[in-house]
Amino acid sequence: MDEWQLCWTSERSILVKAPEFAAHYAASSLFAAWVHSHCSDMIRSVIPSATGVLIEFNIQQCTINDSWSTVVRLVESYDREYNTTQSSDALGAREILIPVCYDEYFAPDLNLIAHHLNCHPERIIELHTSVQYHVETMGFMPGFGYLSSLHDSLRLPRKGTPRTQVPAGSVGIAENMTAVYPHQSAGGWHLIGRTPIQLFDPNQNQPALLRVGDSVRFEQITHDEFNSITQSHQWWED
């Protein structure tokens, strides 16, 4: 337990850190899943990220001392049960391929970005599809993964005025990240394409397609292919 770090982030949540979380992208997801399977009613949620796992408690059902001692026991039990220096493959990291149509109909910001960067839109598509991304954390909405490693030349600040409606499946870029909107929502990322696959379905055993630690690549598809996948209601394997 010497290498683990625990710290309060609020009166009802504790952040758990370990060197393995930074060394192996999937390590925090593995620990979070393990906590989920061992937690009691006093734990409200467990949220993994690339830097730590946030454990949130139901404050009506436990005291501050109970919360802290519960996390300590979980960490000690996990340390005994798992060798956390496993490779990312052993930790369950997956490679996810997401098809994206970059046609202007689905990419309202693509030409604007190309003009701003003084390049052809096809160059932006080439750069966006050439990188292997990593899911750093999940947030904003169910199934929304923040994907790091965006090509340096595509890094732009978020839009000054967010859109009030971004269609589900829209692929955006902002700062050093790219992401896919699982649901229709407001959003301030630059939209460069759209995927026909669902990233979140509450009827699945694993509702979210993406998990912290996964690697992601985008593959360009045509508008016809987009329609074909949409009509087939394609989903991923659990």
Helices and strands as residue ranges (DSSP letters): E 5-10, E 13-17, H 19-23, H 27-38, E 43-48, E 53-57, G 59-61, H 64-81, E 95-101, H 110-117, H 121-129, E 133-138, E 145-148, G 152-154, E 163-166, E 170-174, E 177-180, E 185-187, E 190-194, E 215-221, H 223-232
